[in-house]
Amino acid sequence: MIEYCYLPLTYLNMTILIITGIALLLLTGSILTYNQLVKKRNLMKEAWSGIDVYLKKRYDLIPNLIETVKSYATHEQQLMENITRLRSNAIQSSNTPEKILAENGLTQSIGQLMILAENYPDLKANTNFQQLQSQLETIESEIEMSRRYYNGTVRENNILIESFPSNLLATAFNFQQGSFFEIQNPVERENQKASF
């Protein structure tokens, strides 16, 4: 027959059990929080890569659009050069905040180009321009949807980084807040109007 030996719980044994339990809870909580921080950061990166795909499509479309408009609007050279320069700046942007700023300027200039087309009936009737304009509208719509998703992931990431106690781990492991993709310039918030 097997005899069971029960050790009496002494004050020392009880203290060791409590400390071990607390340490395990803290370790488990830290691991879960760290994994949440990694998840949110990766969702944010994935959302940005989705925007990047649509921006690349827009970059590829812009030269064709400019060439089509140039043949009709020869005296609008400054706008064409500005769009080309902004496109180049956006492509060469190395970090997200810089790219967001460049993209906002490019979006505004493309809007001005579309408004400019209203002054040229022959351009508006051009089949090539209509196709390019339709493609651009589709791409802009996709960018807008991707932008909303990206901003949602940035919001979730930033909340986790700023909230206690996850902010302690975020600081210790150098997790960074994301930058929202939003309109930077108050002028861009205004409706663009076509003048005839």
DRENDO-1510 file (C-alpha; in Angstrom, 1 decimal, always signed):
<recs>
REC; n; res; u; v; w
REC; 1; MET; +0.0; +0.0; +0.0 .
REC; 2; ILE; +1.3; +3.5; -0.9 .
REC; 3; GLU; +1.3; +6.1; +1.8 .
REC; 4; TYR; +1.0; +9.7; +0.9 .
REC; 5; CYS; +3.1; +12.1; +2.7 .
REC; 6; TYR; +1.6; +15.6; +3.1 .
REC; 7; LEU; +4.0; +18.4; +3.8 .
REC; 8; PRO; +2.4; +21.0; +6.0 .
REC; 9; LEU; +2.2; +24.4; +4.2 .
REC; 10; THR; +4.5; +26.6; +6.1 .
REC; 11; TYR; +4.7; +30.3; +5.9 .
REC; 12; LEU; +7.8; +30.0; +3.7 .
REC; 13; ASN; +6.2; +27.5; +1.3 .
REC; 14; MET; +3.1; +29.6; +1.0 .
REC; 15; THR; +5.2; +32.7; +0.2 .
REC; 16; ILE; +7.1; +30.8; -2.5 .
REC; 17; LEU; +3.9; +29.6; -4.1 .
REC; 18; ILE; +2.4; +33.0; -4.1 .
REC; 19; ILE; +5.6; +34.6; -5.6 .
REC; 20; THR; +5.8; +31.9; -8.2 .
REC; 21; GLY; +2.2; +32.3; -9.1 .
REC; 22; ILE; +2.5; +36.1; -9.5 .
REC; 23; ALA; +5.7; +35.7; -11.5 .
REC; 24; LEU; +4.0; +33.2; -13.9 .
REC; 25; LEU; +1.0; +35.6; -14.3 .
REC; 26; LEU; +3.3; +38.5; -15.0 .
REC; 27; LEU; +5.4; +36.4; -17.5 .
REC; 28; THR; +2.2; +35.2; -19.3 .
REC; 29; GLY; +0.8; +38.7; -19.4 .
REC; 30; SER; +4.0; +40.1; -20.8 .
REC; 31; ILE; +4.2; +37.4; -23.5 .
REC; 32; LEU; +0.6; +38.0; -24.5 .
REC; 33; THR; +1.1; +41.8; -24.6 .
REC; 34; TYR; +4.3; +41.5; -26.6 .
REC; 35; ASN; +2.6; +39.3; -29.1 .
REC; 36; GLN; -0.3; +41.8; -29.4 .
REC; 37; LEU; +2.3; +44.6; -30.0 .
REC; 38; VAL; +3.9; +42.5; -32.8 .
REC; 39; LYS; +0.6; +41.6; -34.3 .
REC; 40; LYS; -0.6; +45.3; -34.4 .
REC; 41; ARG; +2.7; +46.4; -35.9 .
REC; 42; ASN; +2.6; +43.8; -38.6 .
REC; 43; LEU; -1.1; +44.5; -39.4 .
REC; 44; MET; -0.1; +48.2; -39.8 .
REC; 45; LYS; +2.8; +47.2; -42.1 .
REC; 46; GLU; +0.6; +44.9; -44.2 .
REC; 47; ALA; -2.0; +47.7; -44.5 .
REC; 48; TRP; +0.7; +50.1; -45.7 .
REC; 49; SER; +1.9; +47.6; -48.3 .
REC; 50; GLY; -1.7; +47.5; -49.6 .
REC; 51; ILE; -1.7; +51.3; -50.1 .
REC; 52; ASP; +1.8; +51.0; -51.7 .
REC; 53; VAL; +0.4; +48.7; -54.4 .
REC; 54; TYR; -2.3; +51.2; -55.4 .
REC; 55; LEU; +0.2; +54.1; -55.3 .
REC; 56; LYS; +2.4; +52.2; -57.7 .
REC; 57; LYS; -0.5; +51.7; -60.0 .
REC; 58; ARG; -1.2; +55.5; -59.8 .
REC; 59; TYR; +2.5; +56.3; -60.4 .
REC; 60; ASP; +2.4; +54.2; -63.6 .
REC; 61; LEU; -0.8; +55.9; -64.8 .
REC; 62; ILE; +0.3; +59.5; -64.3 .
REC; 63; PRO; +2.9; +59.7; -67.2 .
REC; 64; ASN; +0.2; +58.5; -69.7 .
REC; 65; LEU; -2.3; +60.9; -68.3 .
REC; 66; ILE; +0.1; +63.8; -68.5 .
REC; 67; GLU; +1.0; +63.0; -72.1 .
REC; 68; THR; -2.6; +62.9; -73.1 .
REC; 69; VAL; -3.4; +66.2; -71.4 .
REC; 70; LYS; -0.2; +67.9; -72.7 .
REC; 71; SER; -1.4; +67.6; -76.3 .
REC; 72; TYR; -4.5; +69.6; -75.5 .
REC; 73; ALA; -3.4; +71.9; -72.7 .
REC; 74; THR; +0.0; +73.1; -73.9 .
REC; 75; HIS; -0.1; +76.3; -71.8 .
REC; 76; GLU; -0.5; +74.4; -68.5 .
REC; 77; GLN; +3.1; +73.3; -68.5 .
REC; 78; GLN; +3.7; +74.4; -64.9 .
REC; 79; LEU; +1.0; +72.0; -63.6 .
REC; 80; MET; +2.4; +69.2; -65.6 .
REC; 81; GLU; +5.9; +69.8; -64.3 .
REC; 82; ASN; +4.6; +70.1; -60.7 .
REC; 83; ILE; +2.8; +66.7; -61.0 .
REC; 84; THR; +5.9; +65.1; -62.4 .
REC; 85; ARG; +8.1; +66.5; -59.6 .
REC; 86; LEU; +5.6; +65.4; -56.9 .
REC; 87; ARG; +5.3; +61.9; -58.5 .
REC; 88; SER; +9.1; +61.6; -58.4 .
REC; 89; ASN; +9.2; +62.9; -54.7 .
REC; 90; ALA; +6.5; +60.4; -53.7 .
REC; 91; ILE; +8.4; +57.5; -55.4 .
REC; 92; GLN; +11.6; +58.4; -53.7 .
REC; 93; SER; +10.1; +58.9; -50.2 .
REC; 94; SER; +11.9; +56.6; -47.8 .
REC; 95; ASN; +9.7; +56.6; -44.8 .
REC; 96; THR; +5.9; +56.6; -44.2 .
REC; 97; PRO; +5.4; +60.1; -42.9 .
REC; 98; GLU; +7.5; +61.6; -45.8 .
REC; 99; LYS; +5.5; +59.4; -48.3 .
REC; 100; ILE; +2.2; +60.5; -46.8 .
REC; 101; LEU; +3.2; +64.2; -47.2 .
REC; 102; ALA; +4.3; +63.6; -50.8 .
REC; 103; GLU; +1.1; +61.7; -51.6 .
REC; 104; ASN; -1.1; +64.5; -50.3 .
REC; 105; GLY; +0.5; +67.0; -52.6 .
REC; 106; LEU; +0.3; +64.6; -55.6 .
REC; 107; THR; -3.3; +63.9; -54.9 .
REC; 108; GLN; -4.1; +67.6; -54.8 .
REC; 109; SER; -2.2; +68.2; -58.1 .
REC; 110; ILE; -4.0; +65.3; -59.9 .
REC; 111; GLY; -7.3; +66.8; -58.7 .
REC; 112; GLN; -6.3; +70.1; -60.3 .
REC; 113; LEU; -5.4; +68.3; -63.5 .
REC; 114; MET; -8.9; +66.7; -63.6 .
REC; 115; ILE; -10.5; +70.0; -63.1 .
REC; 116; LEU; -8.3; +71.5; -65.8 .
REC; 117; ALA; -9.8; +69.0; -68.2 .
REC; 118; GLU; -13.2; +70.7; -67.8 .
REC; 119; ASN; -11.7; +73.7; -69.7 .
REC; 120; TYR; -10.9; +71.6; -72.7 .
REC; 121; PRO; -13.9; +69.9; -74.3 .
REC; 122; ASP; -11.8; +68.1; -76.9 .
REC; 123; LEU; -9.7; +66.6; -74.1 .
REC; 124; LYS; -12.8; +65.5; -72.2 .
REC; 125; ALA; -14.1; +63.8; -75.4 .
REC; 126; ASN; -10.8; +62.0; -76.0 .
REC; 127; THR; -11.3; +58.3; -75.6 .
REC; 128; ASN; -7.8; +57.7; -74.2 .
REC; 129; PHE; -8.3; +60.5; -71.6 .
REC; 130; GLN; -11.7; +59.0; -70.6 .
REC; 131; GLN; -10.1; +55.6; -70.1 .
REC; 132; LEU; -7.2; +57.0; -68.1 .
REC; 133; GLN; -9.6; +59.1; -66.1 .
REC; 134; SER; -11.7; +56.1; -65.3 .
REC; 135; GLN; -8.7; +54.0; -64.3 .
REC; 136; LEU; -7.5; +56.9; -62.1 .
REC; 137; GLU; -10.9; +57.1; -60.4 .
REC; 138; THR; -10.8; +53.4; -59.7 .
REC; 139; ILE; -7.3; +53.6; -58.3 .
REC; 140; GLU; -8.2; +56.6; -56.2 .
REC; 141; SER; -11.2; +54.7; -54.8 .
REC; 142; GLU; -9.0; +51.7; -54.0 .
REC; 143; ILE; -6.4; +54.0; -52.3 .
REC; 144; GLU; -9.2; +55.6; -50.2 .
REC; 145; MET; -10.4; +52.2; -49.0 .
REC; 146; SER; -6.8; +51.1; -48.3 .
REC; 147; ARG; -6.2; +54.3; -46.5 .
REC; 148; ARG; -9.2; +53.8; -44.2 .
REC; 149; TYR; -8.0; +50.3; -43.4 .
REC; 150; TYR; -4.4; +51.5; -42.8 .
REC; 151; ASN; -5.6; +54.3; -40.5 .
REC; 152; GLY; -7.6; +51.7; -38.5 .
REC; 153; THR; -4.5; +49.6; -38.0 .
REC; 154; VAL; -2.5; +52.7; -37.0 .
REC; 155; ARG; -5.2; +53.6; -34.5 .
REC; 156; GLU; -5.2; +50.1; -32.9 .
REC; 157; ASN; -1.4; +50.0; -32.8 .
REC; 158; ASN; -1.2; +53.5; -31.3 .
REC; 159; ILE; -3.8; +52.7; -28.6 .
REC; 160; LEU; -1.9; +49.6; -27.6 .
REC; 161; ILE; +1.4; +51.5; -27.5 .
REC; 162; GLU; -0.1; +54.3; -25.4 .
REC; 163; SER; -2.2; +52.2; -23.0 .
REC; 164; PHE; -1.0; +51.0; -19.6 .
REC; 165; PRO; +0.6; +48.4; -19.0 .
REC; 166; SER; +1.4; +47.6; -22.6 .
REC; 167; ASN; +3.2; +51.0; -22.9 .
REC; 168; LEU; +5.9; +49.6; -20.6 .
REC; 169; LEU; +6.7; +46.8; -23.0 .
REC; 170; ALA; +6.3; +49.0; -26.0 .
REC; 171; THR; +8.9; +51.4; -24.6 .
REC; 172; ALA; +11.2; +48.6; -23.5 .
REC; 173; PHE; +11.2; +46.9; -26.9 .
REC; 174; ASN; +11.1; +50.2; -28.9 .
REC; 175; PHE; +7.7; +49.8; -30.6 .
REC; 176; GLN; +6.8; +52.9; -32.6 .
REC; 177; GLN; +3.5; +54.7; -33.1 .
REC; 178; GLY; +2.3; +54.7; -36.7 .
REC; 179; SER; +1.6; +57.8; -38.8 .
REC; 180; PHE; -2.0; +58.4; -39.9 .
REC; 181; PHE; -2.5; +58.9; -43.7 .
REC; 182; GLU; -4.5; +62.1; -43.5 .
REC; 183; ILE; -4.8; +65.4; -45.2 .
REC; 184; GLN; -1.9; +67.6; -44.0 .
REC; 185; ASN; -2.6; +70.9; -45.7 .
REC; 186; PRO; -5.9; +72.8; -44.8 .
REC; 187; VAL; -6.1; +74.0; -48.4 .
REC; 188; GLU; -6.4; +70.4; -49.5 .
REC; 189; ARG; -9.6; +70.1; -47.4 .
REC; 190; GLU; -11.4; +72.6; -49.5 .
REC; 191; ASN; -13.4; +71.5; -52.5 .
REC; 192; GLN; -11.7; +72.1; -55.8 .
REC; 193; LYS; -13.8; +74.1; -58.2 .
REC; 194; ALA; -13.6; +74.1; -62.0 .
REC; 195; SER; -13.5; +77.6; -63.5 .
REC; 196; PHE; -14.8; +78.2; -67.0 .
</recs>
